Amino acid sequence: MSAEAVTAALAAAPAFRNLPPRDLSRLAAFCTYRALASGEVLFREAEEASLFFVVASGRIKVFKHSAEGRELIIKVMGPGDLVGEAAALAGVPYPASAQALEKAAAVQVPRADFVRALTGDPELALNIIAALSARLHQLSGVIEKLTLKEVPARLASYLLEHARADKGGRLTVELAVTKTALAAELGTVPETLSRAFRRLTEAGLLAEEGTRLLLPDPDALRLLSGAPD
């Protein structure tokens, strides 16, 4: 893959998009583009974090296994997201595993080369700090969903977060993960998630059209999710 493609993928990441072209090109010079097959593992929990990744296309799940062996999806990452950067920058093993949910691509960033660039570029360092702060905010939201909210409220929050208006003005969600994966991301089991879907459907808050979900009453969903008005 060309250096231009690597540079474009880096530029799409919030952590790097404000960097001048010269600096982006300098980063791209030591990065590589990696095509990922569906199910391919980027790294496993406890491995040395010698690389981190910038998602270029597709979706990558970050997950852990509980003591009982149940998979818990921490976050599903999409284009522009950084994966494994906290461990790589801290020089500690990966705290979770990462795997492609579908055919995807990512830019591999070697830790050693990146740290050298980081120490000589204050603007880059500030952007990374901002990106990590945003990630901490996201993880705080995950913890809240998994500990303070019932499953229907977690589902309502997920739907609102991923909702987009279609050409007709209807609020819809393209369900990009399987319901089994969604259940794991929401910290529950498929059977409980199915009951939550049924509850929302029966209440008129949700209608399913294949993989597309219609949200007829977003205000009621917002109330159920506990989000502020």
N, C-alpha and C positions, 0 to 999 in steps of 0.2 A: 504494500500500500504506500502511496506517495506521501512525502513530507507534508504536502498541502492538505491531504486528508487528515493527517494527525493534527496539524495546526487547527483545522476547522473544528475537529472534535474537542480540542482543548478550549477553543474560543467559545464553544457552546456551554461550557461549565461555568456556573456563577462564580466559582473561586478564581477563574482566570479571565473572564470575559472583559474586564476593564484594563487588562494589561495592554501596553502598546504592541504593535505587530513585531517589533524587534525582539521583545522579550518572549512573546509566544513562539517565535521561530527558534529562539535559543532553547526553550524547553522542549520543543518538538524534536530537536536534533538528537536527544538521547532517549526519546520515547519510541515505542513500537506499537503497531496496530495489530490487534489479535482478533481473528474471527472465532466465534464460539458456537459450537453445536448446542442444540437443546439438551439440557441435562449436564453439560460440561461444567466441571468444578474449577473455579478460579483459585480458591485456596480453602484449606480446612482449618478449623479451630485448633489453636495451639501451635500451628506452623510458624516458622520465622517469617516476619513481615518484611521481606526484602523488596516487595513491590506494592504499589497501590494502583488503582484502576480508575479511569474516567469512562463512564458508559457512553458509547457512541451511538448504539442502536439496540433495540430490543429491551428486555427486562431481566434483571438479575436479582435473585432473592438473597438476603442475608439472614441466616437462621442459626439456631442452636437446638440441641436436643436436651430434653429434661432428663432427670434421673430415671424416669419410667420409660425413656426412649421416645417420647412424643416430640414431634418437630414443632418448634415455635418460630414462625417467621417474624423477624424483628422489623424488617422493612423490605419492600420491593422497590428496587432502584431502577430508574429510567434514564434516558439520554440526558447528559449533563451532570449526572450525579457522580460523586466520588465514592469509591468503595475501598475500604481498608486503609484509608489515609491516616486515621487516628493512630492505629497501631504502628504503621510504618514510620510516622513522624516521631512517635514516642520511643521507637526502637524496642517494642515489646511484641510478643507473639499475637497473632490474630485472636481476638476474643470470641469470634464466631466464624462460621463457614459461609462461603458465597458460591452460588451456582446459577447458571443461566436457566431461566424458565422457558426459553424459546431460542430460536436462532438469533444470535446477538453479535455485537462487536464491542470491543473496549480498547482504549489506549492504555498500555502498560507503562507505568512510571517507576523507574528504579529508585529506590530510597536513597542510595548513596549519592547519585548524580543530583537528585532533587534537593537534598539537604545542602549540597555545595552551592546550588543556585540560590536557595532560600537565604542562606547566610549572607549572600552578597547583594540581596535585592529587598530592601525594606517594604516596597509596595507589594511585592509578591507575598511577603510574610504577613502583612496586614490583611490581604485578601484571604489567605488561608485561615487566619484567626477568625475572620468573619464567617467563613464557611463552617468551621468547627462549632462556632457559637450557634449557628442555625441548626446544625445537626443535633446539638444538645437540646435545643428547644423541641425538635421533632421527637427525640427520644423521651423527653418529659411528657409529651403528649401520648406516646405509646404506653408509658407506665401508667398514666392516668386512665387510659382506655382499658388496660388490663386489670386494674385494681379497684377503680372507683365506679365504673359503669357496668350496668347489666348488658347482656349481649345485644338486645334490640337497640339500646342506646349506642353501643359501639358500631353496630351496623349502620345506624342512621348517620353517625359521624363520618364513616367511611364513604357512604353514598354522597353526602354533601361535599366532601373534600374532592371527590372525583367527578362531580356533575359538570356537564357542559350543555349549553343550549344548542338544539339541532336547528336545521333550516326553517322549521316551522315554529321555532320559539319554545318548543317543549324542553324541559330540563331532563336530560338523559345521562345514563352512565353506561359506557361500554365495559362490560365485565371482562377485564383482560387476564384474570387468573381463574383457575378452577375454583369451585366452591370449597373443595378440600383445602387448597392453598389459602383461600380467603379465611376459612375457619382458623387455620393455624396462625395467620397474621393477626386475627382478632383475639387470639388466645382462648379459643374454644374448640369444640369438636364438631364435625359436620352435622351430626344429628341436632345439636343445639342451634347451630346456625340455620338449619332448615326450618326449625320452629320459629326462629326470629323472622325469616323471610315470610313465612306463612302469616305471622302476626301482622307484619307491616302490609302485606297484600290484603288481608281481610279488613284492615283498618282504612283501606283506600289510599295508603301512602306510597304504594309501590305496585307497578305492573311489569311483568316480564314479557319481553318479545325476543325469544332466543337468548343471545348473549347481551342484548341491550335491555336496560332497565329504565322504565319511565318513572319519573317522580312527580305525580300530579299535585301534591300538596307539600312543597318544600318548607313552608312555615311550620306545619305540624311536625315535619321531620326534624326541623331545627329545635323545636320545643322538646321533642323526645330525646334528642341528642344532648340536651343541656347546654347547647351553645348560646352565647349572648345574642340578643336581638340586634 
